[in-house]
Amino acid sequence: MEVECSWIVTTPNVVSSINACLLALTQPNESVLVLEPVYMPFFKSVEAIGRKVVFSSLVPSTYGYMMNLDDIEAKVKKHDVKMVLFCSPHNPVGRVWREEEIRPFLEIMNRYNVIVVSDEIHMDFMFKGQHHLPLMKYDPNVIMLMSASKTFNLASAHVSQMIVQNRVIRKKIKTLYSQLGLFHHHEFGIRATTIAYSQCDDYIDELCEVIESNVNLVKETLKDTPVGVTLIEGTYLVWLNVSCVGLPTSIIQKRLIHEASLWLHDGSIFGPTVEGYLRMNVATSPQVCLEACHRLIKWLKGEMHESKSSV
């Protein structure tokens, strides 16, 4: 889709963009919908700014996680939701949302006049056969958040973009940034982002091949273990089911750090109903991914043996 220059609002980072949308477009104590498990700043930002978080849980299936549209509509109606923070592709469960999922979701949001803020920062990380579909393609009122920071490791450049077609909404957001004094941007970040978006397609293609290969390596290495590897279609994050251990994931994470020198994200921080999962970042070398899997397997064997011995 074509983007007009006037739609672009340059911001320091995607999380500040989320906060700006909350501050500019909602009122204190209004409800904001979040689909969990999800990247923690989604609901942490809502809480910090004095809005009410309404959670709808994604549903695990053999095809990856799915939206529960009936639950979403019921929550929107019950809590008079004013905004939804959407993640596409989804962090941490790796879903690349399809048109047949996006359209009915947006129909619900339009039915109840809910503002849609869509974080699409992982949109470059697509596996073979997958295609990113910007939500704005189906609804011009969607606010799209993006940045080169993930794909090109430019987080320290402090440049991201909001794509806002709606003139009234765009004016409210730009006014807020002006009031906060955030209207100057790092020249290095602007130049680096421009080069990344205009000259680096080959790099992105190669990067996605490496990451998908790493995901497949993790699947293959863990296939004969009790660890479940969630089907993912994009991002560089693998969602591991470690419920077989029978311990809270906060405990598993800490023990892996101290006993196996392996740091994986505790899945329970991604939502109130999430338990039994760890998040693995595979945006690294195959050797590091393989070593991480071997450390996890070794720790699991010791833990499972110890559990059996204590029975």
Stockholm file with secondary structure:
# STOCKHOLM 1.0

chainA/1-311         MEVECSWIVTTPNVVSSINACLLALTQPNESVLVLEPVYMPFFKSVEAIGRKVVFSSLVPSTYGYMMNLDDIEAKVKKHDVKMVLFCSPHNPVGRVWREEEIRPFLEIMNRYNVIVVSDEIHMDFMFKGQHHLPLMKYDPNVIMLMSASKTFNLASAHVSQMIVQNRVIRKKIKTLYSQLGLFHHHEFGIRATTIAYSQCDDYIDELCEVIESNVNLVKETLKDTPVGVTLIEGTYLVWLNVSCVGLPTSIIQKRLIHEASLWLHDGSIFGPTVEGYLRMNVATSPQVCLEACHRLIKWLKGEMHESKSSV
#=GR chainA/1-311 SS CCCCGGGEEEESCHHHHHHHHHHHHCCTTCEEEEEESCCTHHHHHHHHTTCEEEEEECBCCTTSCBCCHHHHHHHHHHHTEEEEEEESSCTTTCCCCCHHHHHHHHHHHHHTTCEEEEECTTTTCBCTTCCCCCGGGTCTTCEEEECSTTTTTCGGGCCEEEEECCHHHHHHHHHHHHHTTCCCCCHHHHHHHHHHHHHCHHHHHHHHHHHHHHHHHHHHHHTTSSCEECCCCBSSEEEEECGGGCSCHHHHHHHHHHHHCCCCEEGGGGCTTCCSEEEEECCSCHHHHHHHHHHHHHHHHHHHHHHHHTC
#=GC SS_cons         CCCCGGGEEEESCHHHHHHHHHHHHCCTTCEEEEEESCCTHHHHHHHHTTCEEEEEECBCCTTSCBCCHHHHHHHHHHHTEEEEEEESSCTTTCCCCCHHHHHHHHHHHHHTTCEEEEECTTTTCBCTTCCCCCGGGTCTTCEEEECSTTTTTCGGGCCEEEEECCHHHHHHHHHHHHHTTCCCCCHHHHHHHHHHHHHCHHHHHHHHHHHHHHHHHHHHHHTTSSCEECCCCBSSEEEEECGGGCSCHHHHHHHHHHHHCCCCEEGGGGCTTCCSEEEEECCSCHHHHHHHHHHHHHHHHHHHHHHHHTC
//
